Amino acid sequence: MRLTTKGRFAVTAMIDLAQNQSNGPVTLAGIHARQNISLAYLEQLFSKLRRRDIVKSVRGPGGGYVLALNAKDVSIADIVFAVNEPLDVTRCGGNGNCQSAGPAGQVQCITHNLWASLNEKIVDYLESVSLQELVSHSQEKYEKATVIHTEKPVAKAAANSK
């Protein structure tokens, strides 16, 4: 299984939107500038997210996108599935016809249940993580990096003055 750029970029863009919407609607151009995701690609992703009622568009001057739901109520699975990202590690796409059985037709391969179970675990995990959790985690990392960056020069100056 591989999560393609569609799913990864959708999650990244949604974190950016959630982090920046406190100042009003967020433009796709702003997300593009901060996250380096193609504007045309963002337009495709947000069209799908809007159709699934995960984001709302605001038209006119100062327009852009805002979350249609509270970030704590949006799971990462909601985002990934909204952009039609397939999450399937089975060879057969979950159909159970992974192996040719000759003239009798198609049958499940001997590892089908293993991969189908992994699919369920992945979906369960993505459903258990909210957009708000990722926003909070991202903010904590930023704040920690800012504190470390600003403390190093102070620590050096104190050491040099001794």
Helices and strands as residue ranges (DSSP letters): H 5-20, G 21-23, H 28-35, H 39-51, E 55-58, E 64-67, G 71-73, H 76-82, E 99-100, G 102-104, E 106-107, H 112-128, H 131-160
